[in-house]
């Protein structure tokens, strides 16, 4: 279900200026929307668990940080734990600062 949800949210229909409630979006993703809303509106313990799972943004983020130093490129996941604390925290700070800077335009 999460893969279908991701495809639905990142669909060109959605990104292209249409909304979740437009006719084309509703026609294309009717089954996915029905499934999602039925899961989110269950009022029992399992419903609470599903609600937390589907509304936690950390379940939808997957990224890798490329660290470039002295002309060499390494993936952060490969060097994490091998370097000093400052060396491993700096990519996070760089990414954080970039996100903050970009969000200032919106």
VMD Tcl script that builds the backbone (N, CA, C; Angstrom):
set m [mol new atoms 318]
animate dup $m
set s [atomselect $m all]
$s set {name element resname resid chain x y z} {
  {N N UNK 1 A 0.822 -1.206 0.000}
  {CA C UNK 1 A 0.000 0.000 0.000}
  {C C UNK 1 A 0.860 1.261 0.000}
  {N N UNK 2 A 1.964 1.254 0.741}
  {CA C UNK 2 A 2.754 2.477 0.817}
  {C C UNK 2 A 3.353 2.857 -0.535}
  {N N UNK 3 A 3.713 1.862 -1.329}
  {CA C UNK 3 A 4.257 2.163 -2.650}
  {C C UNK 3 A 3.191 2.835 -3.517}
  {N N UNK 4 A 1.957 2.341 -3.455}
  {CA C UNK 4 A 0.871 2.949 -4.211}
  {C C UNK 4 A 0.587 4.363 -3.704}
  {N N UNK 5 A 0.671 4.557 -2.398}
  {CA C UNK 5 A 0.476 5.879 -1.818}
  {C C UNK 5 A 1.550 6.844 -2.308}
  {N N UNK 6 A 2.789 6.385 -2.334}
  {CA C UNK 6 A 3.883 7.214 -2.833}
  {C C UNK 6 A 3.647 7.583 -4.299}
  {N N UNK 7 A 3.268 6.601 -5.120}
  {CA C UNK 7 A 3.003 6.874 -6.535}
  {C C UNK 7 A 1.861 7.874 -6.684}
  {N N UNK 8 A 0.855 7.754 -5.839}
  {CA C UNK 8 A -0.288 8.649 -5.897}
  {C C UNK 8 A 0.118 10.085 -5.556}
  {N N UNK 9 A 0.885 10.254 -4.503}
  {CA C UNK 9 A 1.278 11.593 -4.060}
  {C C UNK 9 A 2.241 12.246 -5.033}
  {N N UNK 10 A 3.134 11.460 -5.623}
  {CA C UNK 10 A 4.130 12.028 -6.532}
  {C C UNK 10 A 3.687 11.972 -7.988}
  {N N UNK 11 A 2.450 11.634 -8.227}
  {CA C UNK 11 A 1.918 11.553 -9.584}
  {C C UNK 11 A 2.006 12.909 -10.289}
  {N N UNK 12 A 2.228 12.873 -11.586}
  {CA C UNK 12 A 2.242 14.106 -12.377}
  {C C UNK 12 A 0.907 14.823 -12.309}
  {N N UNK 13 A -0.160 14.075 -12.115}
  {CA C UNK 13 A -1.482 14.694 -11.974}
  {C C UNK 13 A -1.491 15.589 -10.745}
  {N N UNK 14 A -0.953 15.088 -9.643}
  {CA C UNK 14 A -0.920 15.830 -8.391}
  {C C UNK 14 A 0.087 16.980 -8.461}
  {N N UNK 15 A 1.261 16.708 -8.970}
  {CA C UNK 15 A 2.319 17.715 -9.027}
  {C C UNK 15 A 2.017 18.766 -10.082}
  {N N UNK 16 A 1.293 18.403 -11.123}
  {CA C UNK 16 A 1.026 19.312 -12.231}
  {C C UNK 16 A -0.002 20.386 -11.948}
  {N N UNK 17 A -0.348 20.632 -10.711}
  {CA C UNK 17 A -1.280 21.697 -10.390}
  {C C UNK 17 A -2.662 21.206 -10.002}
  {N N UNK 18 A -2.956 19.944 -10.271}
  {CA C UNK 18 A -4.233 19.386 -9.849}
  {C C UNK 18 A -4.175 19.141 -8.336}
  {N N UNK 19 A -5.308 18.899 -7.734}
  {CA C UNK 19 A -5.340 18.617 -6.305}
  {C C UNK 19 A -5.791 17.183 -6.074}
  {N N UNK 20 A -5.730 16.761 -4.819}
  {CA C UNK 20 A -6.181 15.419 -4.455}
  {C C UNK 20 A -7.658 15.219 -4.750}
  {N N UNK 21 A -8.389 16.309 -4.933}
  {CA C UNK 21 A -9.825 16.206 -5.116}
  {C C UNK 21 A -10.272 16.528 -6.541}
  {N N UNK 22 A -9.344 16.637 -7.480}
  {CA C UNK 22 A -9.716 16.883 -8.873}
  {C C UNK 22 A -10.302 15.613 -9.481}
  {N N UNK 23 A -11.067 15.797 -10.551}
  {CA C UNK 23 A -11.724 14.664 -11.197}
  {C C UNK 23 A -10.707 13.652 -11.715}
  {N N UNK 24 A -9.689 14.115 -12.408}
  {CA C UNK 24 A -8.703 13.194 -12.992}
  {C C UNK 24 A -7.978 12.418 -11.899}
  {N N UNK 25 A -7.599 13.101 -10.838}
  {CA C UNK 25 A -6.915 12.424 -9.739}
  {C C UNK 25 A -7.840 11.397 -9.097}
  {N N UNK 26 A -9.057 11.790 -8.836}
  {CA C UNK 26 A -10.043 10.887 -8.216}
  {C C UNK 26 A -10.304 9.670 -9.099}
  {N N UNK 27 A -10.414 9.888 -10.390}
  {CA C UNK 27 A -10.668 8.784 -11.320}
  {C C UNK 27 A -9.488 7.818 -11.360}
  {N N UNK 28 A -8.284 8.360 -11.370}
  {CA C UNK 28 A -7.083 7.529 -11.483}
  {C C UNK 28 A -6.781 6.784 -10.190}
  {N N UNK 29 A -6.962 7.443 -9.054}
  {CA C UNK 29 A -6.537 6.870 -7.773}
  {C C UNK 29 A -7.699 6.591 -6.828}
  {N N UNK 30 A -8.871 6.333 -7.371}
  {CA C UNK 30 A -10.050 6.090 -6.538}
  {C C UNK 30 A -9.842 4.924 -5.560}
  {N N UNK 31 A -9.352 3.807 -6.044}
  {CA C UNK 31 A -9.176 2.625 -5.187}
  {C C UNK 31 A -8.153 2.890 -4.091}
  {N N UNK 32 A -7.058 3.565 -4.438}
  {CA C UNK 32 A -6.027 3.872 -3.444}
  {C C UNK 32 A -6.550 4.813 -2.366}
  {N N UNK 33 A -7.342 5.818 -2.772}
  {CA C UNK 33 A -7.898 6.767 -1.803}
  {C C UNK 33 A -8.896 6.059 -0.878}
  {N N UNK 34 A -9.732 5.192 -1.435}
  {CA C UNK 34 A -10.687 4.439 -0.618}
  {C C UNK 34 A -9.953 3.580 0.405}
  {N N UNK 35 A -8.916 2.892 -0.042}
  {CA C UNK 35 A -8.134 2.031 0.844}
  {C C UNK 35 A -7.469 2.852 1.949}
  {N N UNK 36 A -6.860 3.968 1.569}
  {CA C UNK 36 A -6.190 4.830 2.550}
  {C C UNK 36 A -7.170 5.354 3.587}
  {N N UNK 37 A -8.292 5.924 3.147}
  {CA C UNK 37 A -9.248 6.489 4.099}
  {C C UNK 37 A -9.890 5.417 4.973}
  {N N UNK 38 A -10.105 4.238 4.419}
  {CA C UNK 38 A -10.677 3.172 5.254}
  {C C UNK 38 A -9.692 2.760 6.344}
  {N N UNK 39 A -8.401 2.763 6.034}
  {CA C UNK 39 A -7.393 2.420 7.045}
  {C C UNK 39 A -7.256 3.522 8.090}
  {N N UNK 40 A -7.316 4.772 7.667}
  {CA C UNK 40 A -7.097 5.883 8.592}
  {C C UNK 40 A -8.294 6.168 9.491}
  {N N UNK 41 A -9.453 5.690 9.128}
  {CA C UNK 41 A -10.649 6.000 9.920}
  {C C UNK 41 A -11.103 4.868 10.829}
  {N N UNK 42 A -10.364 3.775 10.897}
  {CA C UNK 42 A -10.711 2.688 11.812}
  {C C UNK 42 A -10.451 3.171 13.237}
  {N N UNK 43 A -11.433 3.015 14.111}
  {CA C UNK 43 A -11.273 3.526 15.478}
  {C C UNK 43 A -11.084 2.396 16.479}
  {N N UNK 44 A -9.972 1.700 16.339}
  {CA C UNK 44 A -9.576 0.704 17.322}
  {C C UNK 44 A -8.061 0.788 17.482}
  {N N UNK 45 A -7.503 -0.137 18.232}
  {CA C UNK 45 A -6.055 -0.087 18.490}
  {C C UNK 45 A -5.250 -0.229 17.202}
  {N N UNK 46 A -5.677 -1.116 16.329}
  {CA C UNK 46 A -4.958 -1.285 15.068}
  {C C UNK 46 A -5.082 -0.020 14.215}
  {N N UNK 47 A -6.240 0.615 14.247}
  {CA C UNK 47 A -6.436 1.866 13.515}
  {C C UNK 47 A -5.495 2.948 14.001}
  {N N UNK 48 A -5.294 3.027 15.307}
  {CA C UNK 48 A -4.357 4.001 15.878}
  {C C UNK 48 A -2.926 3.720 15.402}
  {N N UNK 49 A -2.567 2.443 15.371}
  {CA C UNK 49 A -1.231 2.060 14.925}
  {C C UNK 49 A -1.039 2.430 13.447}
  {N N UNK 50 A -2.025 2.161 12.628}
  {CA C UNK 50 A -1.942 2.483 11.200}
  {C C UNK 50 A -1.887 3.993 11.005}
  {N N UNK 51 A -2.674 4.716 11.773}
  {CA C UNK 51 A -2.656 6.174 11.675}
  {C C UNK 51 A -1.273 6.722 11.994}
  {N N UNK 52 A -0.657 6.239 13.068}
  {CA C UNK 52 A 0.700 6.688 13.410}
  {C C UNK 52 A 1.697 6.322 12.308}
  {N N UNK 53 A 1.565 5.101 11.806}
  {CA C UNK 53 A 2.493 4.635 10.771}
  {C C UNK 53 A 2.377 5.464 9.496}
  {N N UNK 54 A 1.165 5.744 9.055}
  {CA C UNK 54 A 0.969 6.442 7.787}
  {C C UNK 54 A 1.171 7.948 7.897}
  {N N UNK 55 A 1.090 8.504 9.075}
  {CA C UNK 55 A 1.282 9.949 9.216}
  {C C UNK 55 A 2.671 10.318 9.709}
  {N N UNK 56 A 3.533 9.351 9.936}
  {CA C UNK 56 A 4.905 9.621 10.370}
  {C C UNK 56 A 5.773 9.849 9.132}
  {N N UNK 57 A 6.214 11.081 8.963}
  {CA C UNK 57 A 6.978 11.444 7.767}
  {C C UNK 57 A 8.253 10.631 7.607}
  {N N UNK 58 A 8.793 10.110 8.689}
  {CA C UNK 58 A 10.057 9.359 8.600}
  {C C UNK 58 A 9.911 8.080 7.788}
  {N N UNK 59 A 8.707 7.587 7.646}
  {CA C UNK 59 A 8.480 6.397 6.844}
  {C C UNK 59 A 8.531 6.655 5.346}
  {N N UNK 60 A 8.576 7.921 4.951}
  {CA C UNK 60 A 8.544 8.267 3.537}
  {C C UNK 60 A 9.848 8.874 3.040}
  {N N UNK 61 A 10.771 9.120 3.947}
  {CA C UNK 61 A 12.034 9.728 3.539}
  {C C UNK 61 A 13.110 8.673 3.397}
  {N N UNK 62 A 13.789 8.710 2.307}
  {CA C UNK 62 A 14.904 7.816 2.064}
  {C C UNK 62 A 15.913 8.621 1.257}
  {N N UNK 63 A 17.047 8.861 1.818}
  {CA C UNK 63 A 18.018 9.689 1.128}
  {C C UNK 63 A 19.428 9.240 1.449}
  {N N UNK 64 A 20.346 9.700 0.672}
  {CA C UNK 64 A 21.765 9.425 0.868}
  {C C UNK 64 A 22.501 10.748 0.705}
  {N N UNK 65 A 23.512 10.940 1.501}
  {CA C UNK 65 A 24.323 12.152 1.430}
  {C C UNK 65 A 25.654 11.799 0.795}
  {N N UNK 66 A 26.009 12.556 -0.224}
  {CA C UNK 66 A 27.296 12.364 -0.877}
  {C C UNK 66 A 28.283 13.352 -0.264}
  {N N UNK 67 A 29.382 12.834 0.257}
  {CA C UNK 67 A 30.414 13.663 0.867}
  {C C UNK 67 A 31.566 13.771 -0.131}
  {N N UNK 68 A 31.892 15.003 -0.522}
  {CA C UNK 68 A 32.988 15.234 -1.459}
  {C C UNK 68 A 34.091 15.968 -0.708}
  {N N UNK 69 A 35.238 15.350 -0.645}
  {CA C UNK 69 A 36.377 15.919 0.067}
  {C C UNK 69 A 37.638 15.666 -0.752}
  {N N UNK 70 A 38.390 16.721 -0.985}
  {CA C UNK 70 A 39.626 16.622 -1.770}
  {C C UNK 70 A 39.380 15.966 -3.124}
  {N N UNK 71 A 38.254 16.276 -3.740}
  {CA C UNK 71 A 37.934 15.744 -5.057}
  {C C UNK 71 A 37.435 14.311 -5.064}
  {N N UNK 72 A 37.373 13.664 -3.901}
  {CA C UNK 72 A 36.885 12.282 -3.820}
  {C C UNK 72 A 35.457 12.281 -3.273}
  {N N UNK 73 A 34.651 11.420 -3.829}
  {CA C UNK 73 A 33.257 11.315 -3.435}
  {C C UNK 73 A 33.036 10.010 -2.675}
  {N N UNK 74 A 32.337 10.111 -1.528}
  {CA C UNK 74 A 31.976 8.929 -0.749}
  {C C UNK 74 A 30.539 9.082 -0.290}
  {N N UNK 75 A 29.864 7.966 -0.146}
  {CA C UNK 75 A 28.500 7.998 0.360}
  {C C UNK 75 A 28.562 7.978 1.890}
  {N N UNK 76 A 27.777 8.835 2.499}
  {CA C UNK 76 A 27.810 9.003 3.947}
  {C C UNK 76 A 27.537 7.692 4.682}
  {N N UNK 77 A 26.618 6.882 4.161}
  {CA C UNK 77 A 26.286 5.625 4.832}
  {C C UNK 77 A 27.483 4.680 4.905}
  {N N UNK 78 A 28.429 4.834 3.994}
  {CA C UNK 78 A 29.610 3.967 3.983}
  {C C UNK 78 A 30.672 4.421 4.985}
  {N N UNK 79 A 30.722 5.722 5.287}
  {CA C UNK 79 A 31.774 6.224 6.182}
  {C C UNK 79 A 31.268 6.533 7.586}
  {N N UNK 80 A 29.949 6.475 7.794}
  {CA C UNK 80 A 29.398 6.760 9.114}
  {C C UNK 80 A 29.958 5.767 10.126}
  {N N UNK 81 A 30.456 6.250 11.224}
  {CA C UNK 81 A 31.020 5.399 12.269}
  {C C UNK 81 A 32.524 5.215 12.143}
  {N N UNK 82 A 33.064 5.530 10.971}
  {CA C UNK 82 A 34.504 5.402 10.771}
  {C C UNK 82 A 35.238 6.707 11.043}
  {N N UNK 83 A 34.545 7.817 10.928}
  {CA C UNK 83 A 35.162 9.143 11.046}
  {C C UNK 83 A 34.850 9.736 12.415}
  {N N UNK 84 A 35.445 10.884 12.675}
  {CA C UNK 84 A 35.199 11.572 13.951}
  {C C UNK 84 A 33.773 12.122 13.977}
  {N N UNK 85 A 33.319 12.528 15.144}
  {CA C UNK 85 A 31.969 13.068 15.287}
  {C C UNK 85 A 31.722 14.262 14.403}
  {N N UNK 86 A 32.687 15.176 14.327}
  {CA C UNK 86 A 32.529 16.364 13.490}
  {C C UNK 86 A 32.414 16.015 12.019}
  {N N UNK 87 A 33.186 15.063 11.585}
  {CA C UNK 87 A 33.157 14.670 10.174}
  {C C UNK 87 A 31.821 14.016 9.797}
  {N N UNK 88 A 31.221 13.308 10.742}
  {CA C UNK 88 A 29.950 12.655 10.414}
  {C C UNK 88 A 28.760 13.591 10.605}
  {N N UNK 89 A 28.879 14.605 11.452}
  {CA C UNK 89 A 27.766 15.529 11.670}
  {C C UNK 89 A 27.703 16.624 10.609}
  {N N UNK 90 A 28.814 16.963 10.011}
  {CA C UNK 90 A 28.856 18.066 9.056}
  {C C UNK 90 A 27.916 17.870 7.866}
  {N N UNK 91 A 27.838 16.683 7.259}
  {CA C UNK 91 A 26.887 16.532 6.146}
  {C C UNK 91 A 25.439 16.799 6.558}
  {N N UNK 92 A 25.069 16.410 7.771}
  {CA C UNK 92 A 23.709 16.688 8.241}
  {C C UNK 92 A 23.487 18.190 8.372}
  {N N UNK 93 A 24.468 18.881 8.905}
  {CA C UNK 93 A 24.333 20.329 9.058}
  {C C UNK 93 A 24.263 21.007 7.699}
  {N N UNK 94 A 25.057 20.540 6.756}
  {CA C UNK 94 A 25.005 21.101 5.405}
  {C C UNK 94 A 23.639 20.896 4.772}
  {N N UNK 95 A 23.113 19.684 4.895}
  {CA C UNK 95 A 21.786 19.389 4.336}
  {C C UNK 95 A 20.715 20.212 5.042}
  {N N UNK 96 A 20.812 20.337 6.346}
  {CA C UNK 96 A 19.845 21.116 7.119}
  {C C UNK 96 A 19.862 22.582 6.684}
  {N N UNK 97 A 21.060 23.145 6.560}
  {CA C UNK 97 A 21.175 24.551 6.156}
  {C C UNK 97 A 20.613 24.765 4.756}
  {N N UNK 98 A 20.859 23.820 3.869}
  {CA C UNK 98 A 20.343 23.955 2.505}
  {C C UNK 98 A 18.820 23.913 2.491}
  {N N UNK 99 A 18.243 22.999 3.260}
  {CA C UNK 99 A 16.779 22.919 3.334}
  {C C UNK 99 A 16.203 24.208 3.906}
  {N N UNK 100 A 16.821 24.751 4.938}
  {CA C UNK 100 A 16.353 25.994 5.524}
  {C C UNK 100 A 16.439 27.136 4.528}
  {N N UNK 101 A 17.512 27.183 3.771}
  {CA C UNK 101 A 17.697 28.239 2.796}
  {C C UNK 101 A 16.649 28.109 1.696}
  {N N UNK 102 A 16.452 26.874 1.193}
  {CA C UNK 102 A 15.471 26.682 0.131}
  {C C UNK 102 A 14.051 26.963 0.609}
  {N N UNK 103 A 13.746 26.634 1.854}
  {CA C UNK 103 A 12.389 26.865 2.357}
  {C C UNK 103 A 12.089 28.341 2.519}
  {N N UNK 104 A 13.096 29.167 2.567}
  {CA C UNK 104 A 12.866 30.597 2.705}
  {C C UNK 104 A 12.261 31.195 1.421}
  {N N UNK 105 A 12.326 30.457 0.324}
  {CA C UNK 105 A 11.774 30.921 -0.940}
  {C C UNK 105 A 10.291 30.574 -1.102}
  {N N UNK 106 A 9.756 29.756 -0.191}
  {CA C UNK 106 A 8.367 29.317 -0.322}
  {C C UNK 106 A 7.489 29.928 0.695}
}
mol reanalyze $m
mol bondsrecalc $m
mol representation Tube
mol addrep $m
